[in-house]
Amino acid sequence: MKHRTGYLHKRGSNFYCSWRVNGKPFTRALRDDNGQPIKAKREAEIARDKFMLPIAKGNEVAVLESIAGRLVGRKTELAKLEDKQNPPLSIVQAWSAFLASPNRPDSGNSTLRQYEFQWQAFADWMKEKHADILTLRDVSKEIAEEYASSLNHGRFSPSTYNKHLNLLTLVFRVVKHKAKLTSNPWESPKRGGYLQRKRMVTNSRRELTIDELRNICQAATGELRTLLALGIYSGLRLGDCATLRWGEVDLPRGMIRRVPNKTARRNPKPVIVPVHPILLGMLSKTPLKQRGEYVLPEMATLYNYRTDMVTDMVQRHFKARGITLHKPGTGKDGKRAIIEVGFHSLRHTFVSLCRESNAPLAVVESIVGHSNPAMTRHYTHVGELAAGRAVALLPSVMSEATPGPTKRTPIEIIRDARLIVESMTAKNFKIVKQNLLAILTTG
């Protein structure tokens, strides 16, 4: 007699139970609770089931484990087949896949160049340290931590370190499906990841003195001279000055209308910058027939190709004029050099000089694009008058012989004051008051 938990068979008048494990036969005589041989079939079936129960359960576990093992093996086979037909993204292919993905941010060319530089640094490191790892899927948390450690220990500033890790996080996130990733080893703890970012310590550029401005400007030639003048008299950032287009310059009105690169994607609102008389004279020297797309065509080409090349050019010029670029006490004994002077110093200087000329804060903020939405809404034609006056009062630093802005006549002052008073409303009276005081106090 066959049973799923064993075989019952009879020898003489006694019953026995037989079973197999992995093909090996086992047999046992069935006995009752008193140890006497069982001779009745019903009693034999009960004894067999009781005896075989733990063996049957053991077999069940073994069967399930065997099935699970076969499933895992099958899944592994299918995964290998899938990888063969549709290989996971390699580290070499990752950057091209990132650029082609519709899910990546619409970053500008200069930003993408910086991203590519950071990605290539990681790819080169992987090739040197982990040449056996070819796919993004095999970059583990341990490898990510090892690479992060290679960037740390004073080699990079906290800002640069964070940007580098954020770029790697972004690339892995964008190509996640092509790379067949189950997790992102670069994620920060805030997003459920592992790699902690560094605490940011802001090191702002210092302002330049009038003597330093004259020193760097009067020694500059060609497009570099105009670039510096744009920075000093407009307060625009390096990228906006280097890529300024003639279509954004209104010389007859003496205005520059530019959407800053930094805010173009999230807030494409232009800033209106009055053109200082010195800058107006410099820009006017370019004949109409020679005004192509860019005000500084050579500088724009260089900036669009490699942003850092323009930055380095400015830094070299500052250094050649005897200006110390780094914060005192840094860059020595293994310490990271903290840049204190650069093109951005001109922006700080512009704001400082405007304030020293008693220009209302709201006016200065509107020029450089720092104003809050409430102030920006009221920055209209009246604001342009005060802004133009504020910029015109900036000192001449391009040439000692260049005359400064002339004082307006009493009639002109009364005319502008009347325009301002007539534009006053309950909502803008504070800003109008500031503009009116600026005209009356500066003349």
Sequence and secondary structure as in RCSB ss.txt:
>XXXX:A:sequence
MKHRTGYLHKRGSNFYCSWRVNGKPFTRALRDDNGQPIKAKREAEIARDKFMLPIAKGNEVAVLESIAGRLVGRK
TELAKLEDKQNPPLSIVQAWSAFLASPNRPDSGNSTLRQYEFQWQAFADWMKEKHADILTLRDVSKEIAEEYASS
LNHGRFSPSTYNKHLNLLTLVFRVVKHKAKLTSNPWESPKRGGYLQRKRMVTNSRRELTIDELRNICQAATGELR
TLLALGIYSGLRLGDCATLRWGEVDLPRGMIRRVPNKTARRNPKPVIVPVHPILLGMLSKTPLKQRGEYVLPEMA
TLYNYRTDMVTDMVQRHFKARGITLHKPGTGKDGKRAIIEVGFHSLRHTFVSLCRESNAPLAVVESIVGHSNPAM
TRHYTHVGELAAGRAVALLPSVMSEATPGPTKRTPIEIIRDARLIVESMTAKNFKIVKQNLLAILTTG
>XXXX:A:secstr
 EETTEEEEEETTEEEEEEEETTEEEEEE B TTS B  SHHHHHHHHHHHHHHHHHHHHHHHHHHHHHHHHHHH
HHHHHHHHHHS   BHHHHHHHHHH TTS    HHHHHHHHHHHHHHHHHHHHH TT  BGGG  HHHHHHHHHH
HTTTTS HHHHHHHHHHHHHHHHHTHHHHT SS TT  GGGT S               HHHHHHHHHT  HHHH
HHHHHHHHH   HHHHHT BGGGEETTTTEEEE  GGGTTT    EEEE  HHHHHHHHTS GGG  SBSSHHHH
HHHHH HHHHHHHHHHHHHHTT   B TT SSTT    B  STHHHHHHHHHHHHHTT  HHHHHHHHT   HHH
HHT SHHHHHHHHHHHHTS   S TTS       HHHHHHHHHHHHHT  TTTHHHHHHHHHHHHHH 
